[in-house]
Amino acid sequence: MQDFATKEVTTDLLIIGGGMAATGAGVEAAYWAKKNGQKVVLVDKAALDRSGAVAMGLSAINQYVGENSPVDYLSYVQQDLMGLCRQDLVMDIARHVNGSVHMFEGFGLPIWKDPDGQYVHEGRWQLMINGESYKLILAEAAKNAMATLDDDGEIVERVFVHELLLDKNDKNRVAGAIGFNVREPYEFYVFKAKAVLVAAGGAVHVFRPRSTGEGLGRAWYPPWNSGSSSALMQEAGAEMTSQEVIFIPARYKDGYGPVGAWFLLFKATATTASGVNYMGEGLAEGGELHNWLPYGAVKPIPTCLRNHLMMQRVYMEGDGPILMHTDKAIEKIASEAPDEKAKKRKIKELEAEAWEDFLDMTISQAMLWASKNVYPEKGPSEIIPSEPYFIGSHSGASGAWCSGPEDLQDDTSKAEYFWGYNRMSTVKGLFAAGDGVGDSSHKFSSGSFTEGRIAAKAAIKYCMENADMPEVDQAKIDELKAKTYAPMKLYEDTKDYAVGDLHKGYTYSEEINPNWIDPKMLMFRIQKIMDEYAAGWGAQYTCSATTLNIALDLLKYVREDLDKVAARDIHELMRYWENNHRLLIAEAHVRHKLFREETRWPGYYYRADFKKMDEGNWGDVFANSKYDAETNEWEMIKRPIIRFVKIEKVVGMV
């Protein structure tokens, strides 16, 4: 095995990630670092221009509070998560997000305007954009901001950070991170820092995806998101929260194209195969939604309950597939035209907007429709619930348990929710943003960027007030370097395996070797366990204590086999460490699901042994956990949901 040189980088603030939260962090950190003489390094596994969930673009900004209030937005988020959210975190983003959106426009993002110069809304909180270059524009802004720091600002691309470093003298203080270059020159990186801000995305491919075989890799959330935000912080000993709350989006089948514009802008309806309006049926007097009070009786209906109605019809009644009636929506809008010529022109205009919606953010869906000769103005298209994703920035809630802003707390919440620095985890100096922060859902792209700004400002303040550099144990670094490249060493040591004289001259595939497992097979093992025993789509999103305990046993065997995974090159080494992160978040998820003995989010997952919500025991608490990497032990914790803002009225999507 080749010798990998070690490259050491020392900074005040280290930002890990390259998506929306990380770019927001880069923009804000550069501003405060320049004013206060601090150094900032941003490191990304990919390349900043097309990194993160917005890499392919977006057709809308999903969080813009506009003339509404932060409390209005809070009411919507709290309703959608069936009562579970940190009010301080949600309101903190809501009060700052408008400013971020105005920054986007200043950076050059085309936001739709009406003839009066006002933003065009898709819904109450959403703005329509020409967003195919959304991420490129914001990446350029982050690069320009970091460039103002001269030698005190650095962006390191194509380096995968896979483990955090802790202070030699204080195991509850972050000291930096390690990673490796996934492009030449293949170097081992040691980052030393006073503060670390983790914004490395959510997790995909923990559960078996619906798209398998030739479609493997096509997912709604980006397939390169391997749970690094949670895994890095979890292994460092940070307290994590709501790891049971996954998100299952209902999207166009196979291509995962967006449905928001169709529902909110085009006012399309979705029905079962036989034509039943399952939403209307659920809302009717005596309908299924009334079994999930108070949330089922208040609009907007929570995302999970909308999924639940769909799943009941498809799985229980066999009345599938679910169809989005794009044709009827286009016809209804076009019928308002004054004459036949204007109607045809309107249909063409709407058809173009429908395709643009996909081309702006889900090009694969446009390709799929084209390959299947789908004409949205002529007939409906299938929508389907996806596999589960871990995403703290959308309608899920998983992530780190973080301090909130001091000024939004009351006396009770301050004791529970504030410990010195906004968005700092329970590990000193370790901050998070975007998918890295739990219980602050529905921040989407603009809110994630905003949360990156919030966290970066607090992190620079931390660096100034904690000026001493943590001490890193060199022996630990040497140990971690050997551990990092162990899969490549295993391959080199065993690649010349022979089957013996009896079979001399026979050929065999390199994958068939009793000495190792390759990284893709490791991923398939994790996916099979999670799909079958932890409420994946193959189990119709259903689990129980029995199946979850089976999952824990099987995941333990996977962990025991990690030292038998080989990597033939640097790319496979990256895949190994990605799947190592997936394994960490998989176990956390199973333990959280087992801990929360209720079904609070039907349509995301069902506990067959606890079929209903249990407001008495679980309605006012978060399910949290702490992992001790040295002992491999878990501590499950209940933390209070403190609703210091009383919601008088839920403000919806329109």
C-alpha positions as CSV (number, residue, x, y, z in Angstrom):
1,M,0.0,0.0,0.0
2,Q,1.3,3.5,-0.9
3,D,2.4,5.8,1.8
4,F,0.0,8.7,2.3
5,A,1.5,12.1,3.3
6,T,0.0,14.0,6.2
7,K,-1.1,17.6,5.7
8,E,-1.8,19.7,8.7
9,V,-4.1,22.7,8.6
10,T,-4.6,25.0,11.6
11,T,-7.4,27.4,11.9
12,D,-9.7,29.2,14.4
13,L,-13.0,27.9,12.8
14,L,-13.4,24.8,10.7
15,I,-16.6,24.5,8.6
16,I,-17.3,20.9,7.5
17,G,-19.7,20.6,4.5
18,G,-20.4,22.4,1.2
19,G,-24.2,22.6,0.9
20,M,-26.6,25.5,1.7
21,A,-25.8,25.6,5.5
22,A,-22.1,25.5,4.9
23,T,-22.2,28.3,2.2
24,G,-24.2,30.4,4.6
25,A,-21.7,29.7,7.3
26,G,-18.8,30.7,5.0
27,V,-20.4,34.0,4.0
28,E,-21.2,35.0,7.6
29,A,-18.0,33.6,9.2
30,A,-15.8,35.6,6.7
31,Y,-17.5,38.8,7.7
32,W,-17.0,38.3,11.5
33,A,-13.6,36.7,11.1
34,K,-12.3,39.7,9.1
35,K,-13.6,42.1,11.8
36,N,-12.0,40.1,14.6
37,G,-8.8,38.7,13.1
38,Q,-9.9,35.1,13.0
39,K,-9.0,32.4,10.4
40,V,-11.6,30.3,8.7
41,V,-11.3,27.0,6.7
42,L,-14.2,25.4,4.9
43,V,-13.6,21.7,3.9
44,D,-16.0,19.8,1.6
45,K,-16.1,16.2,0.4
46,A,-17.2,17.4,-3.0
47,A,-16.8,20.7,-4.9
48,L,-18.7,23.8,-3.5
49,D,-20.3,24.7,-6.8
50,R,-22.5,21.6,-6.9
51,S,-22.3,20.3,-3.4
52,G,-25.3,19.5,-1.2
53,A,-29.0,19.0,-1.7
54,V,-29.4,22.0,-4.0
55,A,-26.7,20.7,-6.4
56,M,-29.2,20.1,-9.2
57,G,-31.1,23.3,-8.6
58,L,-34.5,24.2,-7.2
59,S,-37.6,25.7,-8.7
60,A,-38.7,27.5,-5.5
61,I,-37.4,28.9,-2.2
62,N,-39.5,27.1,0.4
63,Q,-39.0,29.4,3.4
64,Y,-39.7,33.1,3.0
65,V,-41.7,34.6,5.9
66,G,-42.4,37.9,4.1
67,E,-45.1,39.9,5.8
68,N,-45.9,37.1,8.1
69,S,-44.4,36.8,11.6
70,P,-42.0,34.3,13.0
71,V,-44.8,33.1,15.3
72,D,-46.9,32.4,12.2
73,Y,-44.1,30.3,10.7
74,L,-43.7,28.5,14.1
75,S,-47.4,27.6,14.1
76,Y,-47.0,25.9,10.7
77,V,-43.8,24.0,11.7
78,Q,-45.2,22.8,15.0
79,Q,-48.4,21.6,13.3
80,D,-46.6,19.7,10.6
81,L,-44.3,17.9,13.1
82,M,-47.3,16.8,15.2
83,G,-46.2,19.1,18.0
84,L,-42.5,18.3,18.0
85,C,-40.2,21.3,17.5
86,R,-37.8,23.6,19.4
87,Q,-39.7,26.9,19.3
88,D,-36.5,28.9,19.9
89,L,-34.7,27.4,17.0
90,V,-37.6,27.7,14.5
91,M,-38.3,31.3,15.4
92,D,-34.6,32.2,15.3
93,I,-34.4,31.1,11.6
94,A,-37.8,32.6,10.8
95,R,-36.8,36.1,12.0
96,H,-33.6,36.2,9.9
97,V,-34.6,34.2,6.7
98,N,-36.0,37.2,4.8
99,G,-32.6,38.9,5.0
100,S,-31.0,35.8,3.5
101,V,-33.4,35.7,0.6
102,H,-32.8,39.3,-0.1
103,M,-29.1,38.5,-0.1
104,F,-29.7,35.7,-2.7
105,E,-31.3,38.3,-5.0
106,G,-28.3,40.5,-4.5
107,F,-26.0,37.7,-5.4
108,G,-27.9,37.3,-8.7
109,L,-30.5,34.6,-8.1
110,P,-33.5,35.2,-10.4
111,I,-36.7,35.4,-8.3
112,W,-40.0,35.6,-10.1
113,K,-41.8,39.0,-10.0
114,D,-45.3,39.9,-10.9
115,P,-46.1,43.0,-13.1
116,D,-46.1,45.2,-9.9
117,G,-42.6,44.0,-9.0
118,Q,-43.7,41.8,-6.1
119,Y,-42.4,38.3,-5.5
120,V,-44.5,35.5,-7.1
121,H,-45.5,33.0,-4.3
122,E,-46.1,29.3,-4.9
123,G,-47.7,29.2,-1.5
124,R,-47.6,31.4,1.6
125,W,-44.0,30.6,2.4
126,Q,-42.7,29.7,-1.1
127,L,-41.2,31.9,-3.8
128,M,-40.8,30.8,-7.4
129,I,-37.3,31.1,-8.8
130,N,-35.3,30.2,-11.9
131,G,-33.1,28.1,-9.8
132,E,-31.1,25.7,-12.0
133,S,-27.9,27.7,-10.9
134,Y,-29.1,28.4,-7.3
135,K,-26.2,26.6,-5.7
136,L,-23.6,27.9,-8.1
137,I,-24.7,31.5,-7.3
138,L,-24.4,30.9,-3.5
139,A,-21.2,29.0,-3.8
140,E,-19.7,32.0,-5.7
141,A,-20.9,34.3,-2.9
142,A,-19.2,32.1,-0.3
143,K,-16.0,32.0,-2.3
144,N,-16.0,35.7,-2.7
145,A,-16.6,36.2,1.0
146,M,-13.8,33.8,2.0
147,A,-11.4,35.5,-0.4
148,T,-11.7,38.7,1.6
149,L,-9.8,37.0,4.3
150,D,-6.8,36.5,2.1
151,D,-4.5,34.0,3.8
152,D,-6.9,33.7,6.7
153,G,-9.6,32.1,4.5
154,E,-9.3,28.8,2.8
155,I,-11.7,26.5,1.0
156,V,-10.5,22.9,0.8
157,E,-12.4,20.7,-1.7
158,R,-12.4,17.0,-2.3
159,V,-11.4,16.1,1.2
160,F,-13.8,13.8,3.1
161,V,-13.8,14.5,6.9
162,H,-14.8,11.2,8.6
163,E,-13.9,11.8,12.3
164,L,-13.6,14.7,14.7
165,L,-10.8,15.2,17.1
166,L,-11.2,15.9,20.8
167,D,-9.0,17.9,23.2
168,K,-6.4,15.7,24.8
169,N,-7.1,17.3,28.2
170,D,-10.9,17.7,27.9
171,K,-12.9,14.9,26.1
172,N,-15.9,17.2,25.9
173,R,-14.2,19.8,23.8
174,V,-13.6,19.6,20.1
175,A,-10.1,20.1,18.7
176,G,-10.5,19.6,15.0
177,A,-11.0,16.8,12.5
178,I,-9.3,14.3,10.2
179,G,-10.0,13.4,6.7
180,F,-8.5,12.3,3.4
181,N,-8.2,13.6,-0.1
182,V,-10.4,11.8,-2.6
183,R,-8.5,13.3,-5.5
184,E,-4.8,13.5,-6.2
185,P,-2.7,14.2,-4.3
186,Y,-4.0,11.6,-2.0
187,E,-3.1,13.1,1.4
188,F,-4.2,12.5,5.0
189,Y,-5.6,15.7,6.4
190,V,-5.3,16.8,10.1
191,F,-7.4,19.9,10.8
192,K,-6.7,21.6,14.2
193,A,-9.3,24.2,15.3
194,K,-10.8,26.0,18.2
195,A,-14.3,25.5,16.9
196,V,-15.8,23.2,14.4
197,L,-19.1,23.8,12.6
198,V,-20.7,20.6,11.1
199,A,-23.0,21.1,8.1
200,A,-22.4,17.9,6.2
201,G,-25.9,17.0,5.2
202,G,-28.5,14.3,6.1
203,A,-28.6,10.6,5.2
204,V,-29.7,8.7,2.2
205,H,-29.3,4.9,1.4
206,V,-29.6,3.9,5.1
207,F,-32.8,2.2,4.1
208,R,-33.2,0.2,0.9
209,P,-34.2,2.6,-1.9
210,R,-37.1,2.0,-4.2
211,S,-34.8,2.6,-7.1
212,T,-32.7,-0.5,-7.3
213,G,-30.6,-2.3,-10.0
214,E,-30.1,0.1,-12.9
215,G,-31.8,2.8,-11.0
216,L,-29.6,2.5,-7.9
217,G,-28.5,5.9,-6.8
218,R,-31.7,7.8,-7.9
219,A,-33.2,9.1,-4.7
220,W,-35.2,12.2,-3.7
221,Y,-32.4,13.4,-1.4
222,P,-28.8,13.3,-2.8
223,P,-27.3,9.8,-2.7
224,W,-24.0,11.1,-1.5
225,N,-25.5,12.3,1.8
226,S,-24.3,9.6,4.1
227,G,-25.3,10.9,7.5
228,S,-22.0,12.6,8.2
229,S,-23.4,15.5,10.2
230,S,-25.0,13.1,12.7
231,A,-22.3,10.5,12.7
232,L,-19.4,12.9,13.3
233,M,-21.1,14.6,16.2
234,Q,-22.6,11.4,17.6
235,E,-19.2,9.7,17.7
236,A,-17.7,12.8,19.4
237,G,-20.2,12.3,22.2
238,A,-22.7,15.1,21.4
239,E,-26.2,14.6,22.5
240,M,-28.5,13.9,19.6
241,T,-32.2,14.4,19.2
242,S,-35.2,13.1,17.3
243,Q,-33.2,10.5,15.4
244,E,-36.4,8.5,15.1
245,V,-38.0,11.3,13.0
246,I,-37.3,10.4,9.3
247,F,-38.9,12.0,6.3
248,I,-40.8,10.2,3.6
249,P,-41.7,12.5,0.7
250,A,-44.4,11.6,-1.7
251,R,-43.1,12.4,-5.1
252,Y,-43.5,11.5,-8.8
253,K,-42.7,7.8,-9.1
254,D,-39.1,6.8,-9.9
255,G,-37.9,10.3,-10.9
256,Y,-38.8,11.9,-7.5
257,G,-39.9,15.1,-9.2
258,P,-41.4,17.9,-7.0
259,V,-45.1,18.0,-6.4
260,G,-45.3,21.3,-4.5
261,A,-45.8,23.5,-7.6
262,W,-48.6,21.2,-8.8
263,F,-50.4,21.2,-5.5
264,L,-49.9,24.9,-4.6
265,L,-49.4,26.8,-7.9
266,F,-51.4,24.6,-10.3
267,K,-54.0,23.5,-7.7
268,A,-53.9,19.9,-8.9
269,T,-55.5,17.1,-7.0
270,A,-54.3,13.6,-6.3
271,T,-56.6,10.6,-6.2
272,T,-56.5,6.8,-5.8
273,A,-56.6,4.6,-9.0
274,S,-60.4,4.4,-8.6
275,G,-60.7,8.2,-8.3
276,V,-61.2,8.6,-4.6
277,N,-60.0,11.9,-3.2
278,Y,-58.3,10.4,-0.2
279,M,-57.6,13.8,1.4
280,G,-61.2,14.8,1.2
281,E,-62.2,11.4,2.5
282,G,-59.9,11.7,5.5
283,L,-61.1,15.2,6.3
284,A,-64.8,14.4,6.2
285,E,-66.7,13.9,9.4
286,G,-65.7,10.6,10.9
287,G,-62.7,10.4,8.5
288,E,-59.3,8.9,9.4
289,L,-57.8,12.3,10.2
290,H,-60.0,12.6,13.3
291,N,-58.2,9.7,14.8
292,W,-55.1,11.9,15.1
293,L,-56.3,14.9,17.0
294,P,-55.6,17.7,17.4
295,Y,-53.3,17.7,14.4
296,G,-55.6,15.9,12.0
297,A,-58.4,18.4,12.4
298,V,-56.3,21.5,11.6
299,K,-55.0,22.7,8.2
300,P,-52.4,22.4,6.9
301,I,-52.7,18.7,7.4
302,P,-49.2,17.4,8.6
303,T,-47.1,15.8,5.9
304,C,-47.0,12.5,7.7
305,L,-50.8,12.3,7.9
306,R,-51.2,13.1,4.2
307,N,-48.8,10.1,3.6
308,H,-50.9,8.1,6.0
309,L,-54.1,8.6,4.0
310,M,-52.3,7.6,0.8
311,M,-50.7,4.5,2.4
312,Q,-54.0,3.3,3.8
313,R,-55.6,3.4,0.4
314,V,-52.7,1.8,-1.4
315,Y,-51.7,-0.8,1.2
316,M,-55.0,-1.5,3.1
317,E,-57.5,-1.1,0.2
318,G,-55.3,-2.0,-2.7
319,D,-56.5,1.1,-4.5
320,G,-53.3,2.2,-6.1
321,P,-51.4,3.7,-7.6
322,I,-52.0,7.3,-6.5
323,L,-52.4,9.7,-9.4
324,M,-51.6,13.4,-9.7
325,H,-54.1,14.8,-12.2
326,T,-51.8,17.2,-14.0
327,D,-54.1,17.2,-17.0
328,K,-57.2,18.3,-15.1
329,A,-55.2,21.1,-13.4
330,I,-53.9,22.5,-16.7
331,E,-57.3,22.2,-18.3
332,K,-59.0,24.1,-15.4
333,I,-56.5,27.0,-15.5
334,A,-56.6,27.1,-19.3
335,S,-60.4,27.1,-19.4
336,E,-60.4,30.5,-17.8
337,A,-59.0,32.0,-21.1
338,P,-61.4,34.2,-23.0
339,D,-61.3,32.2,-26.3
340,E,-60.0,29.0,-27.8
341,K,-56.8,30.6,-29.2
342,A,-55.9,32.1,-25.8
343,K,-56.7,28.7,-24.2
344,K,-54.3,26.9,-26.5
345,R,-51.6,29.5,-25.8
346,K,-52.2,29.1,-22.0
347,I,-51.9,25.3,-22.2
348,K,-48.6,25.7,-23.9
349,E,-47.4,28.2,-21.3
350,L,-48.5,25.9,-18.5
351,E,-46.9,22.9,-20.1
352,A,-43.6,24.8,-20.4
353,E,-43.8,25.8,-16.7
354,A,-44.4,22.1,-15.8
355,W,-41.3,21.0,-17.6
356,E,-39.3,23.9,-16.3
357,D,-40.3,22.9,-12.7
358,F,-38.4,19.6,-13.3
359,L,-35.5,21.1,-15.3
360,D,-34.8,23.6,-12.5
361,M,-34.3,20.9,-9.8
362,T,-35.0,17.3,-10.9
363,I,-33.6,16.9,-14.4
364,S,-34.0,13.1,-14.1
365,Q,-37.7,13.4,-13.7
366,A,-37.9,15.4,-17.0
367,M,-35.8,12.7,-18.7
368,L,-38.1,10.0,-17.3
369,W,-41.3,11.7,-18.5
370,A,-39.7,12.2,-21.9
371,S,-38.6,8.6,-22.1
372,K,-42.1,7.4,-21.2
373,N,-43.9,9.8,-23.6
374,V,-45.7,11.5,-20.7
375,Y,-47.7,14.6,-21.6
376,P,-48.8,16.3,-18.4
377,E,-51.6,18.1,-20.2
378,K,-53.0,14.8,-21.5
379,G,-53.1,12.5,-18.5
380,P,-52.2,11.9,-14.8
381,S,-48.9,10.7,-13.4
382,E,-48.1,8.4,-10.5
383,I,-46.9,9.7,-7.2
384,I,-45.5,7.4,-4.4
385,P,-44.0,7.6,-0.9
386,S,-40.2,7.2,-1.1
387,E,-37.9,5.3,1.2
388,P,-37.1,7.0,4.5
389,Y,-34.5,9.8,4.7
390,F,-32.7,11.5,7.6
391,I,-33.1,15.2,7.1
392,G,-33.3,17.9,9.8
393,S,-33.9,20.7,7.3
394,H,-37.2,19.6,5.7
395,S,-40.1,17.7,7.3
396,G,-37.9,15.4,9.4
397,A,-36.3,16.5,12.7
398,S,-33.1,14.4,13.3
399,G,-29.8,16.1,14.3
400,A,-27.8,17.4,17.2
401,W,-29.3,18.8,20.4
402,C,-28.1,22.4,20.2
403,S,-28.2,25.6,22.3
404,G,-30.6,28.2,21.0
405,P,-30.6,32.0,21.1
406,E,-30.6,33.5,24.5
407,D,-32.9,36.4,23.7
408,L,-35.8,34.2,22.7
409,Q,-35.9,32.1,25.9
410,D,-38.1,32.5,29.0
411,D,-36.7,31.5,32.4
412,T,-37.9,27.8,32.0
413,S,-36.6,27.3,28.4
414,K,-33.3,29.1,29.1
415,A,-32.4,26.5,31.7
416,E,-33.0,23.7,29.1
417,Y,-32.2,25.2,25.8
418,F,-29.3,27.7,26.2
419,W,-25.7,27.0,27.2
420,G,-23.6,29.9,26.0
421,Y,-23.5,29.9,22.2
422,N,-26.3,29.7,19.6
423,R,-26.2,26.4,17.7
424,M,-23.4,24.9,19.8
425,S,-23.9,21.2,20.6
426,T,-23.3,19.7,24.0
427,V,-19.6,19.3,23.1
428,K,-17.7,22.6,23.7
429,G,-16.8,24.3,20.5
430,L,-18.8,21.9,18.3
431,F,-21.5,23.8,16.3
432,A,-24.0,22.6,13.8
433,A,-26.3,23.9,11.0
434,G,-28.8,22.6,8.4
435,D,-29.3,18.9,8.6
436,G,-26.9,18.9,11.6
437,V,-29.4,20.6,13.9
438,G,-32.3,18.6,15.3
439,D,-35.9,19.9,16.1
440,S,-35.7,22.9,13.8
441,S,-37.5,21.6,10.8
442,H,-38.9,23.2,7.7
443,K,-35.9,25.5,7.1
444,F,-35.3,24.1,3.6
445,S,-32.6,25.8,1.5
446,S,-33.0,29.4,2.6
447,G,-33.4,28.5,6.3
448,S,-30.4,26.2,6.1
449,F,-28.3,29.0,4.7
450,T,-29.7,31.2,7.5
451,E,-28.9,28.7,10.2
452,G,-25.3,28.4,8.8
453,R,-25.0,32.2,9.2
454,I,-26.4,32.1,12.8
455,A,-24.1,29.2,13.8
456,A,-21.0,30.8,12.2
457,K,-21.5,34.1,13.9
458,A,-21.7,32.3,17.3
459,A,-18.7,30.1,16.5
460,I,-16.5,33.1,15.7
461,K,-17.6,34.6,19.1
462,Y,-16.7,31.3,20.7
463,C,-13.2,31.4,19.1
464,M,-12.6,34.9,20.4
465,E,-13.7,34.1,23.9
466,N,-11.8,30.8,24.0
467,A,-8.5,31.9,22.5
468,D,-6.4,28.9,23.6
469,M,-5.9,26.2,21.0
470,P,-7.0,22.7,22.2
471,E,-4.3,20.1,22.5
472,V,-4.4,17.2,20.0
473,D,-2.9,13.9,21.0
474,Q,-0.3,13.0,18.3
475,A,-0.5,9.3,19.2
476,K,-4.3,9.4,18.6
477,I,-3.7,11.0,15.2
478,D,-1.3,8.2,14.2
479,E,-3.8,5.6,15.4
480,L,-6.6,7.3,13.4
481,K,-4.5,7.5,10.3
482,A,-3.8,3.7,10.4
483,K,-7.5,3.1,11.0
484,T,-8.5,5.4,8.1
485,Y,-6.5,3.4,5.5
486,A,-7.0,0.0,7.0
487,P,-9.5,-1.1,4.3
488,M,-6.9,-0.4,1.6
489,K,-4.3,-2.3,3.6
490,L,-6.6,-5.3,3.9
491,Y,-7.1,-5.3,0.1
492,E,-3.3,-5.1,-0.6
493,D,-2.6,-7.9,1.9
494,T,-5.2,-10.3,0.6
495,K,-5.7,-9.5,-3.1
496,D,-3.5,-12.3,-4.3
497,Y,-5.8,-14.9,-2.7
498,A,-5.5,-18.3,-4.5
499,V,-8.0,-21.1,-4.6
500,G,-5.4,-23.9,-4.4
501,D,-3.8,-26.3,-6.9
502,L,-7.1,-28.1,-7.6
503,H,-8.5,-25.0,-9.3
504,K,-5.3,-23.6,-10.7
505,G,-5.9,-21.6,-13.8
506,Y,-9.5,-20.9,-12.9
507,T,-10.6,-17.3,-12.9
508,Y,-12.9,-15.7,-10.4
509,S,-14.4,-12.2,-9.8
510,E,-12.4,-10.0,-7.5
511,E,-15.5,-9.4,-5.4
512,I,-15.6,-13.1,-4.5
513,N,-12.9,-13.3,-1.9
514,P,-13.4,-14.9,1.5
515,N,-11.1,-12.3,3.1
516,W,-13.2,-9.2,2.6
517,I,-16.5,-7.5,1.9
518,D,-16.6,-4.6,-0.5
519,P,-18.2,-1.2,0.5
520,K,-21.2,-1.6,-1.7
521,M,-22.1,-5.0,-0.1
522,L,-21.7,-3.3,3.3
523,M,-24.2,-0.7,2.3
524,F,-26.6,-3.5,1.0
525,R,-26.4,-5.3,4.3
526,I,-27.4,-2.1,6.2
527,Q,-30.2,-1.4,3.8
528,K,-31.7,-4.9,4.0
529,I,-31.7,-4.8,7.8
530,M,-33.3,-1.4,8.0
531,D,-35.8,-2.0,5.3
532,E,-37.1,-5.3,6.7
533,Y,-36.8,-4.7,10.5
534,A,-36.8,-0.9,11.0
535,A,-39.9,0.1,9.0
536,G,-38.7,0.6,5.4
537,W,-41.0,0.6,2.4
538,G,-40.5,-3.2,2.1
539,A,-42.2,-3.6,5.5
540,Q,-44.8,-1.0,4.6
541,Y,-43.2,1.4,7.0
542,T,-44.1,-0.8,10.0
543,C,-42.0,-2.1,12.9
544,S,-42.3,-3.3,16.5
545,A,-40.1,-3.9,19.5
546,T,-39.5,-7.4,18.2
547,T,-38.3,-6.3,14.8
548,L,-36.3,-3.4,16.1
549,N,-34.4,-5.6,18.5
550,I,-33.7,-8.0,15.6
551,A,-32.3,-5.0,13.7
552,L,-30.1,-4.1,16.6
553,D,-28.7,-7.6,16.7
554,L,-28.0,-7.7,13.0
555,L,-26.5,-4.2,13.0
556,K,-24.1,-5.4,15.8
557,Y,-22.9,-8.2,13.4
558,V,-22.3,-5.6,10.7
559,R,-20.2,-3.6,13.1
560,E,-18.2,-6.6,14.0
561,D,-17.4,-7.1,10.3
562,L,-16.2,-3.6,9.6
563,D,-12.6,-4.6,9.9
564,K,-13.3,-7.1,7.1
565,V,-14.3,-4.4,4.5
566,A,-11.7,-3.8,1.9
567,A,-11.2,-0.8,-0.4
568,R,-9.4,-1.3,-3.8
569,D,-8.8,2.5,-4.2
570,I,-9.5,5.9,-2.7
571,H,-13.0,6.0,-4.1
572,E,-14.0,2.8,-2.4
573,L,-12.3,4.0,0.8
574,M,-14.6,7.0,0.7
575,R,-17.6,4.6,0.2
576,Y,-16.4,2.6,3.2
577,W,-16.4,5.6,5.5
578,E,-19.7,6.8,4.1
579,N,-21.2,3.5,5.0
580,N,-19.6,3.6,8.4
581,H,-21.5,6.8,9.0
582,R,-24.7,5.2,7.7
583,L,-24.2,2.4,10.2
584,L,-23.9,4.9,13.1
585,I,-27.1,6.7,12.2
586,A,-28.9,3.5,11.5
587,E,-28.2,2.2,15.0
588,A,-29.2,5.6,16.5
589,H,-32.4,5.5,14.6
590,V,-33.4,2.0,15.7
591,R,-32.7,2.9,19.3
592,H,-34.7,6.0,19.1
593,K,-37.6,4.2,17.5
594,L,-37.5,1.6,20.2
595,F,-37.4,4.2,22.9
596,R,-40.4,6.2,21.7
597,E,-43.3,3.9,22.4
598,E,-46.0,5.4,20.3
599,T,-46.9,6.1,16.7
600,R,-46.6,9.9,16.4
601,W,-45.9,10.2,12.7
602,P,-48.1,7.7,10.8
603,G,-47.1,7.9,7.2
604,Y,-43.5,8.1,8.3
605,Y,-43.5,4.9,10.4
606,Y,-45.8,2.8,12.4
607,R,-45.2,1.0,15.7
608,A,-47.4,-2.1,15.4
609,D,-47.2,-2.6,19.1
610,F,-48.1,1.1,19.9
611,K,-50.6,2.0,17.2
612,K,-51.6,5.5,18.5
613,M,-50.1,8.7,19.7
614,D,-49.5,8.8,23.5
615,E,-49.8,12.4,24.4
616,G,-49.6,11.7,28.1
617,N,-46.1,10.0,28.0
618,W,-44.6,11.4,24.7
619,G,-46.5,14.5,23.7
620,D,-44.3,16.9,25.6
621,V,-40.8,15.3,25.3
622,F,-38.0,14.9,22.8
623,A,-36.3,11.5,22.5
624,N,-32.5,12.2,22.9
625,S,-29.4,10.0,23.1
626,K,-25.7,10.1,23.8
627,Y,-23.3,7.6,22.5
628,D,-19.9,6.7,24.1
629,A,-17.6,5.6,21.3
630,E,-15.0,4.2,23.7
631,T,-17.4,1.8,25.5
632,N,-20.0,1.5,22.7
633,E,-22.8,2.3,25.1
634,W,-25.9,4.3,24.6
635,E,-27.9,6.5,27.0
636,M,-31.5,7.3,26.1
637,I,-32.8,10.6,27.5
638,K,-36.1,12.5,27.6
639,R,-35.9,16.2,27.2
640,P,-38.9,18.5,27.7
641,I,-40.7,20.3,24.9
642,I,-41.1,23.8,26.3
643,R,-43.8,25.8,24.4
644,F,-43.1,29.3,25.7
645,V,-45.0,30.7,22.7
646,K,-48.7,30.0,22.8
647,I,-50.1,29.4,19.3
648,E,-53.5,31.0,18.9
649,K,-54.0,30.0,15.3
650,V,-52.2,27.7,12.9
651,V,-51.1,29.6,9.8
652,G,-51.1,27.4,6.8
653,M,-49.5,27.1,3.4
654,V,-51.8,29.4,1.4
